């Protein structure tokens, strides 16, 4: 049977258990600052996710599911029996495991908020082995080329099409596995710090000359 409604009345987290016994397509639209998303289900698995008419690769699909689970604005409609469009990289994710992993990541991000790296700190790989965790492995495979030369969470989020807090979370996890290490903050921060130091020095010279007035 067709299912439709609003995310403020029924979240995606509530929908997924219902759809685990259904085959078809779930359309989610009227999202806040996000294009239409279509999810295809067969046999209790999420087989493919389309965003804005294009199939999402695994890392992007995980991030989008995370956004949708947290979304409270938007509309949805489930079309039972809808045939899946051509999917270049089928996902094959069990819905119960997907929901658990998504909620776990969101809870960890909230709990680790103070430990997440600064968005502009640059990280570089220190090892060339992919992590065993599938979530981290998806990120590592997409981000490895950028991290070999050094990249920040802000750049990775922009280049890989994922939320900034997810990029910061993945960098923290890879650092804990000793697969990468921070290199430095972005040059912009360093330049701002240098400019502030020059301004402070100028003010000191203007008001105190060469005397170190604070010693008198």
VEXKOLTOR-389067 format. One record per residue (C-alpha): residue in one letter; x, y, z. Coordinates in steps of 0.05 Angstrom, whole numbers. Layout:
BEGIN
{"a", {X, Y, Z}};
...
***
This chain:
BEGIN
{"x", {0, 0, 0}};
{"x", {22, 72, -12}};
{"x", {49, 110, 47}};
{"x", {54, 186, 49}};
{"x", {61, 241, 100}};
{"x", {107, 293, 131}};
{"x", {173, 283, 167}};
{"x", {150, 325, 225}};
{"x", {96, 272, 239}};
{"x", {137, 211, 220}};
{"x", {213, 212, 215}};
{"x", {254, 169, 168}};
{"x", {277, 131, 230}};
{"x", {204, 112, 241}};
{"x", {193, 95, 168}};
{"x", {251, 49, 156}};
{"x", {226, -9, 200}};
{"x", {159, -6, 162}};
{"x", {195, -8, 95}};
{"x", {239, -68, 114}};
{"x", {183, -114, 90}};
{"x", {166, -73, 28}};
{"x", {195, -68, -42}};
{"x", {189, -1, -77}};
{"x", {212, 71, -79}};
{"x", {209, 124, -24}};
{"x", {208, 196, -50}};
{"x", {228, 250, 0}};
{"x", {217, 322, -23}};
{"x", {204, 393, 2}};
{"x", {266, 386, 44}};
{"x", {299, 448, 72}};
{"x", {357, 467, 27}};
{"x", {364, 397, -2}};
{"x", {343, 367, -69}};
{"x", {292, 311, -76}};
{"x", {316, 243, -54}};
{"x", {292, 175, -78}};
{"x", {309, 110, -41}};
{"x", {297, 42, -72}};
{"x", {284, -18, -27}};
{"x", {281, -93, -42}};
{"x", {281, -150, 8}};
{"x", {295, -107, 68}};
{"x", {355, -74, 35}};
{"x", {368, -4, 13}};
{"x", {392, -18, -58}};
{"x", {402, 52, -87}};
{"x", {394, 125, -68}};
{"x", {384, 180, -118}};
{"x", {393, 254, -101}};
{"x", {373, 307, -150}};
{"x", {364, 253, -203}};
{"x", {434, 223, -195}};
{"x", {455, 159, -160}};
{"x", {495, 171, -97}};
{"x", {559, 132, -83}};
{"x", {564, 98, -14}};
{"x", {597, 154, 25}};
{"x", {548, 206, 0}};
{"x", {490, 159, 10}};
{"x", {509, 149, 84}};
{"x", {513, 224, 95}};
{"x", {446, 236, 61}};
{"x", {411, 182, 102}};
{"x", {440, 215, 164}};
{"x", {411, 282, 143}};
{"x", {343, 251, 127}};
{"x", {339, 214, 194}};
{"x", {351, 281, 229}};
{"x", {304, 321, 183}};
{"x", {238, 345, 212}};
{"x", {215, 384, 151}};
{"x", {196, 352, 86}};
{"x", {145, 306, 54}};
{"x", {149, 233, 34}};
{"x", {112, 184, -10}};
{"x", {125, 109, -17}};
{"x", {107, 76, -82}};
{"x", {103, 0, -71}};
{"x", {130, -43, -127}};
{"x", {165, 15, -162}};
{"x", {222, -11, -205}};
{"x", {291, 13, -190}};
{"x", {327, 55, -241}};
{"x", {396, 34, -265}};
{"x", {442, 38, -205}};
{"x", {517, 41, -221}};
{"x", {538, 18, -151}};
{"x", {483, -20, -114}};
{"x", {487, -10, -38}};
{"x", {453, -73, -11}};
{"x", {448, -45, 60}};
{"x", {402, -80, 111}};
{"x", {354, -27, 137}};
{"x", {360, -46, 210}};
{"x", {436, -42, 208}};
{"x", {434, 22, 168}};
{"x", {388, 56, 219}};
{"x", {430, 32, 278}};
{"x", {495, 56, 246}};
{"x", {464, 124, 227}};
{"x", {437, 137, 297}};
{"x", {503, 114, 328}};
{"x", {544, 163, 286}};
{"x", {497, 220, 303}};
{"x", {501, 204, 377}};
{"x", {577, 199, 374}};
{"x", {582, 266, 338}};
{"x", {542, 300, 392}};
{"x", {582, 266, 447}};
{"x", {649, 282, 415}};
{"x", {632, 354, 395}};
{"x", {687, 384, 438}};
{"x", {738, 334, 411}};
{"x", {723, 343, 337}};
{"x", {781, 376, 299}};
{"x", {776, 448, 276}};
{"x", {745, 452, 206}};
{"x", {807, 486, 178}};
{"x", {861, 442, 208}};
{"x", {898, 404, 153}};
{"x", {908, 329, 160}};
{"x", {953, 283, 120}};
{"x", {956, 208, 116}};
{"x", {1008, 172, 158}};
{"x", {990, 101, 134}};
{"x", {963, 71, 70}};
{"x", {918, 17, 99}};
{"x", {842, 24, 95}};
{"x", {803, 16, 160}};
{"x", {761, -46, 170}};
{"x", {698, -8, 191}};
{"x", {656, 0, 127}};
{"x", {635, 71, 144}};
{"x", {707, 93, 154}};
{"x", {731, 53, 94}};
{"x", {682, 89, 48}};
{"x", {708, 156, 73}};
{"x", {781, 134, 69}};
{"x", {774, 110, -3}};
{"x", {742, 176, -26}};
{"x", {787, 222, 15}};
{"x", {854, 186, 10}};
{"x", {878, 224, -52}};
{"x", {862, 291, -20}};
{"x", {893, 270, 47}};
{"x", {958, 248, 14}};
{"x", {972, 321, -2}};
{"x", {937, 348, 60}};
{"x", {864, 370, 67}};
{"x", {819, 400, 120}};
{"x", {750, 377, 141}};
{"x", {720, 439, 107}};
{"x", {752, 422, 41}};
{"x", {734, 348, 46}};
{"x", {661, 365, 61}};
{"x", {658, 410, 0}};
{"x", {695, 364, -47}};
{"x", {659, 300, -25}};
{"x", {590, 330, -16}};
{"x", {580, 313, 57}};
{"x", {562, 351, 121}};
{"x", {620, 386, 154}};
{"x", {608, 352, 221}};
{"x", {612, 284, 187}};
{"x", {679, 302, 155}};
{"x", {706, 325, 223}};
{"x", {680, 261, 256}};
{"x", {714, 216, 204}};
{"x", {780, 253, 210}};
{"x", {777, 244, 286}};
{"x", {764, 169, 278}};
{"x", {821, 160, 228}};
{"x", {868, 199, 273}};
{"x", {850, 153, 331}};
{"x", {868, 94, 286}};
{"x", {935, 129, 272}};
{"x", {920, 132, 198}};
{"x", {930, 207, 193}};
{"x", {957, 266, 233}};
{"x", {945, 341, 235}};
{"x", {995, 382, 196}};
{"x", {977, 455, 209}};
{"x", {919, 503, 208}};
{"x", {899, 537, 144}};
{"x", {943, 594, 121}};
{"x", {885, 643, 130}};
{"x", {885, 631, 205}};
{"x", {960, 639, 209}};
{"x", {957, 704, 169}};
{"x", {902, 730, 215}};
{"x", {944, 714, 276}};
{"x", {1005, 748, 245}};
{"x", {964, 809, 227}};
{"x", {937, 813, 298}};
{"x", {1008, 808, 326}};
{"x", {1032, 864, 280}};
{"x", {974, 908, 300}};
{"x", {988, 897, 374}};
{"x", {1061, 912, 364}};
{"x", {1044, 976, 327}};
{"x", {998, 999, 383}};
{"x", {1052, 985, 435}};
{"x", {1103, 1025, 397}};
{"x", {1054, 1082, 387}};
{"x", {1036, 1089, 460}};
{"x", {1099, 1065, 495}};
{"x", {1155, 1075, 444}};
{"x", {1211, 1026, 454}};
{"x", {1200, 1023, 529}};
{"x", {1169, 960, 558}};
{"x", {1120, 1001, 599}};
{"x", {1091, 940, 633}};
{"x", {1157, 930, 670}};
{"x", {1156, 999, 704}};
***
